[in-house]
Amino acid sequence: MYKRALDLKTALKEKSHFLFGPRATGKSSLVKEQLKKAQVFDLLDSDIYDRFLRRPKSLSEEIDNDLVVIDEIQKLPRLLDEVHRLIETKKIKFLLAGSSARKLKNGGANLLAGRARSLQMHPLAMKEITDFDLLKYLTVGGLPIIYQSKKPQLELKEYVQTYLKEEVQAEALVRNIDHFARFLDSFGALSGQELNYQKIADDAGVPVRTVASYVEILKDTLVAFELTPFTKTVKRKSVSKSKIFMFDVGISNFMKGVSTLSPKSEAFGDAFEHFCLQEIRTAISYKEKLMSMNYWRSTSGDFEVDCILGKEMAIEIKSSDRFQEKHLKGLKAFKEEGLVKRHILISRDPIKRLVDGIEVMPYEQFFKEFWK
C-alpha cells in the first residue's frame, strides 16, 4: 500500500466531495485507508443497488454516521437528490466516488449545486512510490495494480481490452463498439501528438465527426487529457491544435505497441515527457491549484516548450542524461516574450545550473520542489 498524496480527510472537513478517476487508480483503497470510520455504500453490491434503486429514501434510513461514502455513484444518479437533501437537513458529509461524471451530467443528475466539490484520482505519482524505478514507470505506468504486478504487460492488456472497450460500451457511451475499438487503436498510436481528427478518421475508417465525439468521451471519462496550445505570444505566433495524452503513460505505451524502452530511443523520450506532464498534472490537481496547463509551439515549427503553467513557469522536458545548449532553444525564444516568472529545463542530468536566466534542473529535484 503506497501512501497517496490526496488527502480526503482534510477535504471532507470543509464540505462534501465527488471523487472521480479511471478504474484501478486506487479510489477504493484510498477510502479504506483514510476514511476507516466512514459508512460505505458500494453500488457494485447488487443488494445495495437494488434497495436504493427501488427506494432512494432508504439511504437516509440506513445512515448512522455523519461521514458517508457512496462508491460507483454514476450507477444510480437519482440517488443524488437524496444526498442533496441529507446535506441540507442533516449536515452529513458525503464522498461520492465514481469512474467519471459523464453519465451523471448527460443524465441531468443533481450535481449538488456547489454543495460538493470535485476531486480527481490519478495514477501513482513519483513522490508516492517508495520503490520508484524510472525505467519501470516509463514502461508500465503508474496504475497500482500494474506497477506492482509481476506480469504488467498482461495486466495492461486486460485493462485496455476490458475497461477501455467493454466498459465504455456497458455504460452506453458508444453505439458501435467496433468503430470505437478501431478508433482506440488509431488514437493510441497518436497519444502525445497534436490532435489530428482527419488522420485518426482515415486510419480508423470512421467519420471525422464520430472521432471528435469519441475524443470527448475519452476526456469525459478521464482516460485522456488535453493539453491546449498557449496562444498569447506576440513575436512568434503559436499553433492552434491541442495535444492529447492518455491518462497513464503505461496505457499509452501498450496502445502504441511499446513493451520495452531503451534510454536513448525516441519512445523513451516520448514516455519521459508524458511521465513529467502526468506528474505536473497530478500535483496541480491534488493541491487544488487554479493553474492553467498548456504547451507552446511556433507556427514555423522551429520553437517549442512542453509545458506552460499560467504566469508562473515555462518548462521544457528532455530525457537526456547530459545537458546540451541546444536544449534551451525553445525556452530562449519563449523567454523573449516575458510572459512567465521562471523558465526551467528538466532532464536526467544530475547537475543543477543557471544558464542565461534559465534554470536547468534534475527532474527529481524539480518535482521535489514542485510538490512543495
Secondary structure, DSSP 8 states (H G I E B T S, - for coil): ----S--HHHHHHHSEEEEE--TTSSHHHHHHHH-TTSEEEETTSHHHHHHHHH-TTHHHHH--SSEEEEESGGG-TTHHHHHHHHHHHH--EEEEEES-SHHHHHTT----TTSEEEEE--S--GGG-TT--HHHHHHH-S-HHHHT-SSHHHHHHHIIIIIIIIIHHHTT--S-HHHHHHHHHHHHHTTTSB--HHHHHHHHTS-HHHHHHHHHHHHHTTSEEEEEE----SSS-B----EEEESSHHHHHHHHT-----TTSHHHHHHHHHHHHHHHHHHHHHTT----EEEEEBTTSS-EEEEEETTTEEEEE---SS--GGGGHHHHHHHTT--SSEEEEEES----EEETTEEEEEHHHHHHHHH-
